Amino acid sequence: METQEVETESLNLLYNKLKPEERLGLLYQDFPNNQVLMTSSFGTTSVYLLHLISRINKNQKVYFINTNYHFQETLNYKNQLQDLLGIEIVDLHPDKLHNKFTTENQTWKENPDLCCSVNKVLPLNSLKEKHQVWISGLIGQQNDFRNGRSIFEQTKEILKFHPIIDVSLDEVNKHIAKYNLPRNPLLSKGYGSVGCMHCTSKGEGRTGRWKTSTKTECGLHVQPKAVQMAV
């Protein structure tokens, strides 16, 4: 067994016993702050992890991948949480030419995988190279793919950390209610999960994402594919 696999296994054994807040606190003891990357979609459950982070480490930057296709409600919500929680949010944009191509070509209609890759996956790749561990807000109950994830997973690019992967959606909702935290306003309009406008429909849970295809993930959390753009 490779050293990285042994280290990941040891981390999982230790962190499995802990609650999400305890996991986050220990993470900042085990890894230098400047080596910890965090992203958020500011979706319907995002405020839960963001609230925990704001209590543990307010200095943690939170990156938002702004594809230029987000609902205005999500952008307003992002700004609202930045003010409420006192966290620093940094917008991460795709390459302008790539984004222009997908806009003019409406790539999301025929090839949503390509659209996600150039507007979400590629912009994040350069950041991954500068960090050792990536905090992600995946919750196992959200779909079958996420249900199979561990707290720590070593990928080719970075060590992924899923501090709330085993938290139930009921626990998430109770925490949000207890602290009177705001939800993405699209939730009350029937959107159980929120992404880019073109690929998000109303529906329970993640059923409204990429409704006309078999796609279930944007690509950030799956094995990366080679991307070629002719622009």
C-alpha positions, -999 to 999 in steps of 0.1 A, spaced: 0 0 0 13 35 -10 23 60 18 -5 84 7 -31 56 11 -18 47 45 -19 84 57 -55 88 43 -66 57 60 -51 69 93 -68 103 90 -102 86 84 -98 64 114 -91 94 136 -116 119 121 -145 93 118 -149 95 156 -153 133 156 -182 157 151 -180 181 121 -168 211 142 -142 189 159 -130 177 125 -126 213 112 -107 223 144 -83 194 141 -78 200 104 -62 234 111 -39 217 136 -29 191 111 -25 213 81 -11 249 77 -38 274 71 -23 286 39 -25 250 25 -63 246 31 -85 254 1 -123 258 6 -150 263 -21 -187 268 -18 -216 269 -43 -238 289 -20 -265 264 -26 -294 252 -5 -273 236 22 -241 256 20 -248 279 49 -244 249 73 -207 243 66 -200 280 61 -214 287 95 -192 261 111 -161 275 93 -169 310 105 -169 297 141 -137 277 137 -115 299 114 -128 333 101 -95 337 83 -104 308 59 -109 322 24 -139 307 6 -137 305 -32 -169 308 -53 -166 296 -89 -185 323 -108 -193 308 -142 -213 339 -151 -244 316 -154 -255 318 -118 -290 329 -107 -290 365 -94 -305 351 -62 -274 330 -56 -251 360 -61 -271 381 -37 -271 353 -12 -233 350 -14 -230 386 -5 -255 383 23 -236 354 39 -203 372 35 -217 401 56 -235 379 81 -208 354 88 -178 378 84 -160 355 60 -139 364 30 -153 352 -3 -132 353 -35 -148 349 -69 -130 326 -93 -137 331 -130 -132 309 -160 -110 319 -189 -128 347 -208 -124 331 -242 -136 298 -230 -166 314 -213 -174 334 -244 -173 303 -265 -197 283 -242 -220 313 -241 -222 318 -279 -223 281 -286 -247 274 -257 -225 244 -249 -247 234 -219 -274 221 -243 -254 195 -263 -223 190 -241 -229 200 -204 -198 180 -193 -176 203 -215 -194 234 -203 -188 224 -166 -152 214 -173 -141 247 -189 -162 270 -166 -158 251 -132 -131 225 -133 -103 242 -152 -105 275 -131 -101 255 -99 -72 234 -111 -46 261 -107 -58 267 -71 -55 230 -62 -19 231 -72 -12 257 -45 -29 238 -17 -26 206 2 -61 199 12 -95 209 -1 -126 214 21 -158 203 4 -194 205 16 -206 172 1 -233 154 20 -238 117 16 -276 118 15 -276 140 -15 -271 112 -41 -256 78 -45 -223 91 -57 -218 113 -26 -230 85 -3 -199 65 -12 -174 91 -2 -151 91 29 -141 120 51 -107 121 35 -100 110 -1 -66 113 -19 -69 123 -55 -41 127 -80 -43 165 -75 -52 171 -38 -64 156 -6 -101 161 -3 -118 167 30 -155 161 35 -162 171 71 -200 168 68 -203 138 45 -220 117 71 -243 144 85 -280 138 77 -300 165 59 -323 165 90 -293 175 111 -283 202 86 -318 216 87 -320 216 125 -287 234 128 -298 261 103 -331 266 121 -314 267 156 -291 295 145 -317 312 123 -294 311 93 -308 323 59 -313 298 31 -307 304 -6 -340 320 -16 -344 297 -45 -351 269 -21 -385 284 -12 -392 287 -49 -390 249 -54 -353 244 -62 -339 217 -40 -304 221 -54 -290 251 -72 -263 255 -98 -261 274 -131 -293 288 -145 -292 268 -177 -289 234 -160 -310 239 -129 -348 232 -127 -372 230 -98 -372 196 -81 -367 178 -48 -331 173 -37 -308 172 -67 -335 159 -91 -336 193 -108 -300 193 -118 -293 184 -155 -328 171 -157 -327 162 -194 -295 141 -191 -280 114 -170 -254 138 -156 -255 141 -118 -222 160 -109 -206 191 -124 -172 174 -125 -155 191 -96 -158 159 -75 -153 132 -101 -122 120 -119 -111 148 -142 -112 144 -180 -89 160 -205 -105 191 -220 -98 206 -254 -112 239 -265 -112 252 -301 -119 289 -297 
